[in-house]
């Protein structure tokens, strides 16, 4: 996804930045709760807080982020899905809770396509393959050879079932055709701390999490998960170009509301999102965090609905093929 600011076109047409009071004038009349189904401080939470700060200005009401983690994000998603559909409870979550969890859990208390209505895409996080500092491999091909030759002792870490690092590592190991020991952690922070101290060999995690440690020389970056190199890591090849053809894993984040939320409310929330995504200061903050920002076309409710379906179609078969048993 290219970082293009096409919102100017929409603004010129009077669509994106039109006065929000012209539609659904009675909404909002009180603060809006935004449920993030993960702990505070993570990439999804950070993105939510940056976007809602600008959206609050556009709406004329405060958007309060409520972190409600647990069970791979299902607790928070379920609360949002079952909330009163009046626009005062909004969900901001990443694709794992709505697409990937379908394959990771035997049953879910919600149907992501039937119980929620999309507002718009908030941004996509690329991922990076990182290793402990003293791993012998200096590039991806050496890494691949090392893991294949040391499957009985190689270890990869991840921040829990359904976490971005779980998905990135799962797809990587499956495509490398290796069977290595998986080390689950209760969050990215503990996992990254142990990687820095050399307690396991590698992980694939979101760029915003690992960039400071890479730049500090505490871990090594051997590949990025997108099909184009990251501006923040111009010398690090994509995993696809390094030899693992077809490897692409990115984590999209989007806003949703409960089913049956009035259409005019959804439109007003989408307008506020577009206002945030077109704000240069907001964009600059997110690009610094390696967030790939959607274009005007990609930020529509319809585009997010299609994105969700595409993610389900991609990840559910991939996880089943990897032999992961649902919980």
Beta strands, then each sheet from edge to edge (+ up, - down):
strand 1: 32-36
strand 2: 63-67
strand 3: 89-94
strand 4: 116-125
strand 5: 127-132
strand 6: 155-158
strand 7: 181-184
strand 8: 202-206
strand 9: 219-224
strand 10: 251-258
strand 11: 291-292
sheet 1: 2+ 1+ 3+ 10- 4+ 11-
sheet 2: 8+ 5- 9+
sheet 3: 6+ 7+
end
